[in-house]
Amino acid sequence: MLVDVAKCELALDGPIGLRNKWWKTEIESGQVDARLLIIGQVLSREVEEYEVETHASLAARELIDDGVNVPPAKRFGYVITNEKVKTKAERVNTSNRNGSVHYDRQEYAARLKVAAKEVGVLDDDDPPKSQWCDGATGGLLFPD
């Protein structure tokens, strides 16, 4: 029960700050540490078998070029650096251990907004807290 309350408060006022919407400003201004924005991925097949160049396949190819083995089912992470750059290989970066990689601010703000809407914690009318949390139990009304 306490964990659910903590998760609810974190979703509302924590690093993403959904209730106050400061997350959009923080992300768009580049103030969020890129290490917090790493997207975790697991491939279901060998990288060479992917015909479409997704962020995940681009990141896996970058790792392979750096000498890292990326077999199916191995988890790895990447940061979206520039969604609109013409050279697709430059859209993601897998070398972000020190947080110095610059992320695509607009892309992350847009993705977070879409995700918040999908799980019902944000809409254009700024819904009341009761839509985000179950006041009686303090539990989340959206999945982890």
TORMAR-46847 format. One line per field, with one value per atom (N, C-alpha, C, O): residue number from 1; atom name; x, y, z. Coordinates in Angstrom, 2 decimals. Example, Ala and Ser with C-alpha at 12.3 -4.5 7.8 and 13.67 -1.06 7.14 Angstrom:
# residues 2
resi <- (1	1	1	1	2	2	2	2)
name <- (N	CA	C	O	N	CA	C	O)
px <- (13.19	12.30	13.20	14.24	12.85	13.67	12.90	13.41)
py <- (-5.69	-4.50	-3.30	-3.32	-2.25	-1.06	0.03	1.14)
pz <- (7.80	7.80	7.80	8.46	7.08	7.14	7.87	8.04)
***
This chain:
# residues 144
resi <- (1	1	1	1	2	2	2	2	3	3	3	3	4	4	4	4	5	5	5	5	6	6	6	6	7	7	7	7	8	8	8	8	9	9	9	9	10	10	10	10	11	11	11	11	12	12	12	12	13	13	13	13	14	14	14	14	15	15	15	15	16	16	16	16	17	17	17	17	18	18	18	18	19	19	19	19	20	20	20	20	21	21	21	21	22	22	22	22	23	23	23	23	24	24	24	24	25	25	25	25	26	26	26	26	27	27	27	27	28	28	28	28	29	29	29	29	30	30	30	30	31	31	31	31	32	32	32	32	33	33	33	33	34	34	34	34	35	35	35	35	36	36	36	36	37	37	37	37	38	38	38	38	39	39	39	39	40	40	40	40	41	41	41	41	42	42	42	42	43	43	43	43	44	44	44	44	45	45	45	45	46	46	46	46	47	47	47	47	48	48	48	48	49	49	49	49	50	50	50	50	51	51	51	51	52	52	52	52	53	53	53	53	54	54	54	54	55	55	55	55	56	56	56	56	57	57	57	57	58	58	58	58	59	59	59	59	60	60	60	60	61	61	61	61	62	62	62	62	63	63	63	63	64	64	64	64	65	65	65	65	66	66	66	66	67	67	67	67	68	68	68	68	69	69	69	69	70	70	70	70	71	71	71	71	72	72	72	72	73	73	73	73	74	74	74	74	75	75	75	75	76	76	76	76	77	77	77	77	78	78	78	78	79	79	79	79	80	80	80	80	81	81	81	81	82	82	82	82	83	83	83	83	84	84	84	84	85	85	85	85	86	86	86	86	87	87	87	87	88	88	88	88	89	89	89	89	90	90	90	90	91	91	91	91	92	92	92	92	93	93	93	93	94	94	94	94	95	95	95	95	96	96	96	96	97	97	97	97	98	98	98	98	99	99	99	99	100	100	100	100	101	101	101	101	102	102	102	102	103	103	103	103	104	104	104	104	105	105	105	105	106	106	106	106	107	107	107	107	108	108	108	108	109	109	109	109	110	110	110	110	111	111	111	111	112	112	112	112	113	113	113	113	114	114	114	114	115	115	115	115	116	116	116	116	117	117	117	117	118	118	118	118	119	119	119	119	120	120	120	120	121	121	121	121	122	122	122	122	123	123	123	123	124	124	124	124	125	125	125	125	126	126	126	126	127	127	127	127	128	128	128	128	129	129	129	129	130	130	130	130	131	131	131	131	132	132	132	132	133	133	133	133	134	134	134	134	135	135	135	135	136	136	136	136	137	137	137	137	138	138	138	138	139	139	139	139	140	140	140	140	141	141	141	141	142	142	142	142	143	143	143	143	144	144	144	144)
name <- (N	CA	C	O	N	CA	C	O	N	CA	C	O	N	CA	C	O	N	CA	C	O	N	CA	C	O	N	CA	C	O	N	CA	C	O	N	CA	C	O	N	CA	C	O	N	CA	C	O	N	CA	C	O	N	CA	C	O	N	CA	C	O	N	CA	C	O	N	CA	C	O	N	CA	C	O	N	CA	C	O	N	CA	C	O	N	CA	C	O	N	CA	C	O	N	CA	C	O	N	CA	C	O	N	CA	C	O	N	CA	C	O	N	CA	C	O	N	CA	C	O	N	CA	C	O	N	CA	C	O	N	CA	C	O	N	CA	C	O	N	CA	C	O	N	CA	C	O	N	CA	C	O	N	CA	C	O	N	CA	C	O	N	CA	C	O	N	CA	C	O	N	CA	C	O	N	CA	C	O	N	CA	C	O	N	CA	C	O	N	CA	C	O	N	CA	C	O	N	CA	C	O	N	CA	C	O	N	CA	C	O	N	CA	C	O	N	CA	C	O	N	CA	C	O	N	CA	C	O	N	CA	C	O	N	CA	C	O	N	CA	C	O	N	CA	C	O	N	CA	C	O	N	CA	C	O	N	CA	C	O	N	CA	C	O	N	CA	C	O	N	CA	C	O	N	CA	C	O	N	CA	C	O	N	CA	C	O	N	CA	C	O	N	CA	C	O	N	CA	C	O	N	CA	C	O	N	CA	C	O	N	CA	C	O	N	CA	C	O	N	CA	C	O	N	CA	C	O	N	CA	C	O	N	CA	C	O	N	CA	C	O	N	CA	C	O	N	CA	C	O	N	CA	C	O	N	CA	C	O	N	CA	C	O	N	CA	C	O	N	CA	C	O	N	CA	C	O	N	CA	C	O	N	CA	C	O	N	CA	C	O	N	CA	C	O	N	CA	C	O	N	CA	C	O	N	CA	C	O	N	CA	C	O	N	CA	C	O	N	CA	C	O	N	CA	C	O	N	CA	C	O	N	CA	C	O	N	CA	C	O	N	CA	C	O	N	CA	C	O	N	CA	C	O	N	CA	C	O	N	CA	C	O	N	CA	C	O	N	CA	C	O	N	CA	C	O	N	CA	C	O	N	CA	C	O	N	CA	C	O	N	CA	C	O	N	CA	C	O	N	CA	C	O	N	CA	C	O	N	CA	C	O	N	CA	C	O	N	CA	C	O	N	CA	C	O	N	CA	C	O	N	CA	C	O	N	CA	C	O	N	CA	C	O	N	CA	C	O	N	CA	C	O	N	CA	C	O	N	CA	C	O	N	CA	C	O	N	CA	C	O	N	CA	C	O	N	CA	C	O	N	CA	C	O	N	CA	C	O	N	CA	C	O	N	CA	C	O	N	CA	C	O	N	CA	C	O	N	CA	C	O	N	CA	C	O	N	CA	C	O	N	CA	C	O	N	CA	C	O	N	CA	C	O	N	CA	C	O	N	CA	C	O	N	CA	C	O)
px <- (0.82	0.00	0.86	0.60	1.87	2.73	3.47	3.70	3.85	4.54	3.63	4.08	2.35	1.41	1.25	1.20	1.17	1.06	2.31	2.23	3.47	4.72	4.78	5.21	4.35	4.35	3.42	3.75	2.26	1.29	1.88	1.81	2.46	3.06	4.24	4.43	5.04	6.16	5.66	6.23	4.60	4.06	3.51	3.58	2.95	2.35	3.36	3.32	4.27	5.16	6.64	7.48	6.97	8.36	9.07	8.74	10.06	10.88	10.09	10.50	8.94	8.17	7.17	6.79	6.74	5.87	4.64	4.35	3.88	2.73	1.68	1.09	1.45	0.41	0.79	-0.06	2.02	2.43	2.92	3.16	3.07	3.51	4.88	5.23	5.66	6.99	7.93	8.97	7.56	8.39	8.62	9.71	7.60	7.73	8.79	9.62	8.75	9.73	11.13	12.08	11.25	12.55	13.15	14.33	12.36	12.85	13.19	14.26	12.29	12.52	13.69	14.30	14.01	15.13	16.46	17.52	16.40	17.62	18.15	19.30	17.34	17.79	17.70	18.19	17.08	16.97	18.24	18.69	18.81	20.00	19.62	18.69	20.33	20.01	20.02	19.37	20.75	20.77	19.39	19.10	18.55	17.20	16.27	15.15	16.73	15.89	16.31	15.83	17.21	17.66	16.48	15.75	16.30	15.25	15.83	16.78	15.27	15.73	15.07	13.89	15.83	15.31	15.86	16.98	15.06	15.48	15.04	13.87	15.97	15.63	15.13	15.60	14.20	13.65	14.36	14.15	15.20	15.94	17.28	17.57	18.08	19.39	19.21	18.24	20.11	20.03	19.92	19.17	20.67	20.68	19.32	19.06	18.45	17.13	16.11	15.02	16.44	15.51	15.60	16.67	14.46	14.42	14.18	14.70	13.41	13.11	14.13	14.46	14.61	15.60	14.89	14.62	14.60	13.99	15.07	16.26	14.68	15.66	16.44	17.66	15.74	16.39	17.41	18.52	17.04	17.99	19.18	20.30	18.94	20.05	21.00	22.22	20.44	21.26	22.04	23.22	21.39	22.07	23.21	24.28	23.00	24.07	25.24	26.40	24.93	25.98	26.81	28.04	26.14	26.85	27.73	28.87	27.19	27.96	29.18	30.27	29.01	30.15	31.22	32.40	30.80	31.74	32.30	33.03	31.97	32.51	31.72	32.20	30.49	29.65	28.75	28.14	28.68	27.82	26.38	26.12	25.45	24.04	23.17	22.54	23.15	22.32	20.85	20.56	19.93	18.53	18.37	19.08	17.45	17.11	18.10	17.91	19.15	20.07	19.55	19.23	19.46	18.94	20.05	21.19	19.70	20.61	19.81	18.58	20.50	19.81	20.37	21.50	19.55	19.97	19.20	18.18	19.70	19.05	18.78	19.64	17.60	17.28	17.96	17.67	18.85	19.63	19.12	19.21	18.58	18.05	17.13	17.59	15.86	14.86	14.78	14.42	15.13	14.91	16.17	16.10	17.30	18.53	18.44	17.87	18.98	18.89	19.68	19.23	20.85	21.65	21.07	21.26	20.36	19.63	20.51	20.06	21.74	22.64	22.90	23.33	22.67	22.90	21.67	21.69	20.59	19.36	19.41	18.67	20.28	20.37	21.82	22.74	22.03	23.37	23.31	22.44	24.23	24.28	25.35	25.43	26.17	27.28	26.91	27.37	26.09	25.62	25.86	25.05	26.93	27.20	27.47	27.22	27.98	28.30	27.27	27.44	26.21	25.15	25.47	24.71	26.58	26.98	26.33	26.45	25.65	24.99	23.76	23.00	23.57	22.41	21.26	21.43	20.11	18.94	18.05	18.15	17.19	16.25	15.12	14.21	15.18	14.25	12.79	11.92	12.54	11.17	10.62	9.45	11.45	11.00	10.63	9.59	11.47	11.18	9.95	9.15	9.80	8.61	7.35	6.34	7.39	6.23	5.92	4.75	6.95	6.74	6.16	5.28	6.66	6.16	4.71	3.91	4.38	3.00	2.06	0.98	2.45	1.64	1.46	0.36	2.55	2.49	1.58	0.80	1.68	0.84	-0.64	-1.49	-0.93	-2.32	-2.80	-3.94	-1.94	-2.33	-2.71	-3.63	-2.01	-2.30	-3.31	-3.61	-3.81	-4.87	-4.44	-5.26	-3.18	-2.74	-2.65	-2.31	-2.95	-2.86	-3.76	-3.78	-4.49	-5.17	-5.16	-4.67	-5.67	-5.59	-6.38	-6.13	-7.33	-8.14	-7.59	-8.22	-6.39	-5.77	-6.73	-7.27	-6.96	-7.95	-7.64	-6.50	-8.66	-8.44	-7.61	-7.49	-7.04	-6.18	-6.88	-6.21	-8.19	-8.90	-8.73	-8.90	-8.41	-8.17	-6.81	-6.60	-5.87	-4.53	-4.39	-3.73	-5.03	-4.86	-6.21	-7.14	-6.29	-7.48	-7.35	-6.56	-8.10	-8.01	-8.27	-7.68	-9.11	-9.42	-8.24	-7.97	-7.55	-6.46	-5.10	-4.08	-5.05	-3.78	-3.10	-1.96	-3.79	-3.21	-3.30	-4.12	-2.44	-2.43	-3.59	-3.97	-4.15	-5.19	-4.62	-5.37	-3.33	-2.70	-1.58	-1.02	-1.25	-0.24	1.17	1.47	2.03	3.44	4.12	5.31)
py <- (-1.20	0.00	1.26	2.17	1.34	2.52	2.72	3.86	1.63	1.74	2.38	3.21	2.01	2.60	4.10	4.86	4.52	5.94	6.66	7.74	6.07	6.68	6.79	7.82	5.75	5.80	6.88	7.60	7.00	8.02	9.41	10.23	9.67	10.99	11.26	12.38	10.21	10.37	10.73	11.61	10.07	10.37	11.79	12.44	12.26	13.59	14.70	15.73	14.51	15.60	15.26	16.10	14.05	13.61	14.09	15.14	13.30	13.72	14.08	14.96	13.41	13.78	14.89	15.63	15.04	16.14	16.30	17.40	15.22	15.29	16.31	16.99	16.42	17.34	18.79	19.57	19.13	20.52	20.83	21.99	19.82	19.95	20.60	21.04	20.66	21.25	20.35	20.79	19.07	18.12	18.59	18.43	19.18	19.63	20.73	20.72	21.66	22.74	22.21	22.61	21.29	20.72	19.96	20.13	19.14	18.37	19.28	19.16	20.19	21.07	22.03	22.47	22.34	23.24	22.49	23.10	21.14	20.34	20.15	19.75	20.43	20.35	18.95	18.73	18.01	16.64	15.88	15.94	15.19	14.37	13.28	12.51	13.22	12.27	10.83	9.98	10.53	9.16	8.75	7.55	9.71	9.40	9.11	8.62	9.41	9.24	8.06	7.90	7.22	6.06	5.12	4.78	4.72	3.79	2.39	2.10	1.52	0.14	-0.68	-0.50	-1.58	-2.35	-3.76	-4.00	-4.70	-6.08	-6.45	-6.29	-6.95	-7.39	-8.83	-9.63	-9.16	-10.52	-11.40	-12.61	-10.80	-11.58	-10.90	-9.84	-11.49	-10.93	-9.57	-9.37	-8.67	-7.31	-7.34	-6.56	-8.22	-8.30	-8.68	-8.44	-9.27	-9.70	-8.57	-8.75	-7.42	-6.29	-5.56	-5.11	-5.43	-4.74	-3.24	-2.44	-2.87	-1.47	-0.94	-1.62	0.25	0.84	1.59	2.78	0.86	1.45	2.03	1.80	2.78	3.29	2.12	2.20	1.06	-0.09	-0.74	-1.06	-0.93	-1.57	-0.65	-1.13	0.65	1.59	1.55	1.55	1.53	1.48	0.16	0.16	-0.94	-2.24	-2.26	-2.80	-1.70	-1.63	-0.77	-1.10	0.32	1.16	0.37	0.45	-0.40	-1.22	-2.26	-2.48	-2.90	-3.91	-3.27	-3.85	-2.08	-1.36	-1.03	-0.92	-0.88	-0.61	-1.90	-1.85	-3.05	-4.32	-5.01	-5.97	-4.54	-5.15	-6.20	-5.95	-7.36	-8.43	-8.13	-7.92	-8.12	-7.83	-8.99	-8.86	-10.10	-11.23	-10.97	-10.10	-11.71	-11.57	-11.80	-12.61	-11.08	-11.17	-10.44	-10.44	-9.82	-9.04	-7.61	-6.98	-7.13	-5.78	-4.74	-4.93	-3.64	-2.53	-1.24	-1.27	-0.11	1.16	2.17	2.06	3.17	4.24	5.51	5.48	6.62	7.92	8.42	8.32	8.97	9.58	10.95	11.80	11.15	12.38	13.40	14.61	12.92	13.84	13.06	12.42	13.12	12.34	12.71	11.87	13.95	14.42	14.49	14.91	14.07	14.14	13.16	12.08	13.55	12.71	11.41	10.37	11.47	10.27	9.50	9.87	8.41	7.68	7.20	7.16	6.85	6.36	7.42	7.08	8.68	9.77	10.08	10.99	9.32	9.57	9.07	9.56	8.10	7.53	7.48	7.56	7.34	7.21	6.20	6.28	5.27	4.25	4.53	3.83	5.54	5.85	7.03	8.15	6.77	7.87	7.61	8.01	6.96	6.61	7.84	7.81	8.92	10.10	11.21	12.27	11.00	12.00	13.17	14.13	13.13	14.28	14.30	15.29	13.24	13.20	14.10	14.07	14.89	15.76	15.00	14.38	15.05	14.33	15.26	16.49	14.65	15.38	15.88	15.12	17.12	17.70	17.61	17.21	17.98	17.97	16.55	16.32	15.61	14.22	13.64	13.00	13.86	13.33	14.00	13.33	15.30	16.00	15.45	15.23	15.24	14.72	13.29	12.95	12.46	11.07	10.99	10.17	11.82	11.80	12.27	11.71	13.26	13.75	12.67	12.46	11.99	10.91	9.79	9.28	9.41	8.34	8.73	7.90	9.96	10.42	10.39	10.04	10.75	10.70	9.26	8.96	8.36	6.96	6.29	5.48	6.63	5.98	6.79	6.43	7.88	8.63	9.57	9.94	9.96	10.88	12.32	13.22	12.54	13.90	14.00	13.10	15.09	15.39	16.90	17.62	17.38	18.80	19.66	20.86	19.05	19.80	19.75	20.26	19.14	19.03	18.42	19.14	17.10	16.43	16.54	16.81	16.34	16.38	15.20	14.20	15.33	14.30	12.95	11.92	12.92	11.65	10.76	9.55	11.34	10.53	9.85	8.83	10.42	9.87	8.84	7.82	9.11	8.26	7.93	8.72	6.77	6.36	6.94	6.45	7.97	8.66	7.76	7.98	6.76	5.88	5.01	4.82	4.47	3.55	4.15	3.61	5.26	5.86	5.13	5.43	4.16	3.36	4.05	4.93	3.63	4.17	3.59	2.43	4.39	3.91	3.56	3.26	3.60	3.22	2.24	2.26	1.38	0.34	0.89	2.00	0.09	0.48	0.61	0.93)
pz <- (0.00	0.00	0.00	-0.78	0.84	0.89	-0.41	-0.83	-1.06	-2.34	-3.37	-4.16	-3.38	-4.34	-4.11	-5.07	-2.86	-2.56	-3.03	-3.62	-2.77	-3.20	-4.72	-5.25	-5.42	-6.88	-7.39	-8.34	-6.76	-7.17	-6.99	-7.90	-5.84	-5.58	-6.51	-6.97	-6.80	-7.71	-9.11	-9.76	-9.56	-10.89	-10.96	-12.00	-9.85	-9.85	-9.64	-10.32	-8.70	-8.29	-8.38	-8.07	-8.80	-8.86	-10.10	-10.65	-10.55	-11.70	-12.95	-13.70	-13.18	-14.35	-14.05	-14.96	-12.81	-12.40	-13.24	-13.71	-13.45	-14.35	-13.91	-14.74	-12.61	-12.15	-12.46	-12.90	-12.24	-12.42	-13.83	-14.16	-14.63	-16.02	-16.16	-17.26	-15.08	-15.21	-15.99	-16.46	-16.12	-16.87	-18.29	-18.83	-18.90	-20.29	-20.38	-21.29	-19.46	-19.44	-19.18	-19.84	-18.22	-17.88	-19.06	-19.38	-19.70	-20.84	-22.01	-22.61	-22.33	-23.48	-23.28	-24.25	-22.04	-21.79	-21.68	-21.58	-21.72	-21.65	-20.24	-20.08	-19.23	-17.85	-17.25	-16.14	-17.94	-17.44	-17.82	-18.97	-16.86	-17.11	-18.12	-17.89	-19.22	-20.30	-19.82	-20.42	-18.75	-18.23	-17.72	-17.65	-17.36	-16.92	-18.09	-17.91	-19.29	-20.48	-21.34	-22.46	-20.83	-21.59	-21.82	-20.88	-23.04	-23.42	-23.42	-24.15	-22.60	-22.54	-23.63	-23.94	-24.23	-25.35	-25.33	-24.89	-25.81	-26.01	-27.42	-27.77	-28.21	-29.57	-29.52	-28.71	-30.38	-30.43	-31.45	-31.48	-32.26	-33.28	-33.55	-32.98	-34.40	-34.73	-35.42	-36.16	-35.19	-35.73	-37.26	-37.84	-37.90	-39.36	-39.94	-41.12	-39.12	-39.59	-39.63	-40.18	-39.06	-39.06	-40.39	-40.79	-41.07	-42.35	-42.17	-42.95	-41.16	-40.89	-39.88	-38.90	-40.13	-39.22	-38.09	-38.19	-37.03	-35.84	-34.96	-35.19	-33.94	-32.98	-32.38	-32.23	-32.05	-31.41	-32.34	-31.92	-33.60	-34.52	-34.80	-34.95	-34.88	-35.07	-33.88	-34.05	-32.67	-31.46	-31.39	-31.04	-31.73	-31.71	-32.71	-32.42	-33.89	-34.89	-34.39	-34.64	-33.69	-33.13	-32.12	-32.11	-31.28	-30.30	-30.99	-30.59	-32.01	-32.75	-33.40	-33.38	-33.97	-34.57	-33.53	-33.86	-32.26	-31.17	-30.56	-29.57	-31.17	-30.70	-29.61	-29.01	-29.36	-28.33	-28.97	-30.01	-28.36	-28.84	-28.41	-27.23	-29.36	-29.08	-29.61	-30.66	-28.88	-29.31	-28.96	-28.14	-29.57	-29.18	-27.68	-27.09	-27.07	-25.65	-24.74	-23.53	-25.28	-24.45	-24.34	-25.35	-23.13	-22.89	-23.10	-22.68	-23.76	-23.97	-23.93	-23.96	-23.88	-23.81	-24.78	-25.25	-25.07	-25.97	-25.65	-24.97	-26.15	-26.03	-27.44	-28.31	-27.65	-28.94	-28.95	-28.11	-29.91	-29.94	-30.96	-30.73	-32.07	-33.09	-34.00	-34.95	-33.73	-34.47	-35.95	-36.77	-36.29	-37.66	-38.52	-39.68	-37.99	-38.77	-39.95	-39.81	-41.09	-42.28	-42.16	-42.62	-41.54	-41.34	-40.17	-39.01	-40.48	-39.45	-38.30	-37.16	-38.59	-37.54	-36.47	-35.36	-36.78	-35.82	-34.97	-34.15	-35.17	-34.41	-32.98	-32.12	-32.71	-31.37	-30.93	-31.75	-29.61	-29.07	-27.93	-27.06	-27.93	-26.88	-25.85	-24.84	-26.06	-25.15	-24.27	-24.50	-23.26	-22.43	-20.94	-20.11	-20.61	-19.22	-18.34	-17.14	-18.94	-18.13	-18.25	-17.65	-19.00	-19.11	-20.00	-20.04	-20.72	-21.54	-22.92	-23.64	-23.30	-24.60	-24.56	-23.59	-25.59	-25.68	-26.32	-27.37	-25.69	-26.19	-27.02	-26.93	-27.82	-28.66	-27.75	-27.40	-27.38	-26.41	-26.86	-26.09	-28.09	-28.60	-28.67	-28.34	-29.09	-29.21	-27.84	-27.71	-26.84	-25.51	-24.89	-24.24	-25.06	-24.53	-25.19	-24.51	-26.49	-27.21	-26.76	-26.57	-26.60	-26.18	-24.76	-24.50	-23.88	-22.51	-22.46	-21.71	-23.24	-23.27	-23.80	-23.24	-24.86	-25.41	-24.38	-24.19	-23.73	-22.73	-21.57	-21.10	-21.11	-20.00	-20.39	-19.57	-21.61	-22.08	-22.20	-21.84	-22.69	-22.87	-21.56	-21.52	-20.49	-19.21	-18.39	-17.26	-18.95	-18.32	-17.21	-16.37	-17.19	-16.15	-16.64	-15.87	-17.89	-18.44	-19.66	-20.50	-19.74	-20.98	-21.16	-20.29	-22.24	-22.54	-21.56	-21.45	-20.84	-19.89	-18.47	-17.55	-18.27	-16.95	-15.94	-15.10	-16.01	-15.16	-13.68	-13.30	-12.84	-11.41	-10.93	-11.63	-9.73	-9.16	-9.10	-9.20	-8.93	-8.80	-10.03	-9.93	-11.18	-12.36	-12.31	-12.96	-11.55	-11.48	-10.37	-10.54	-9.22	-8.05	-7.45	-7.52	-6.86	-6.13	-4.72	-3.92	-4.43	-3.15	-1.96	-0.90	-2.10	-0.98	-0.59	0.60	-1.57	-1.27	-1.54	-1.10	-2.26	-2.63	-3.77	-4.11	-4.36	-5.43	-6.77	-6.99	-7.66	-9.01	-9.80	-9.60	-10.68	-11.56	-12.92	-13.85	-13.06	-14.31	-14.01	-12.91	-14.97	-14.73	-14.59	-15.04	-13.97	-13.80	-15.14	-15.19)
***
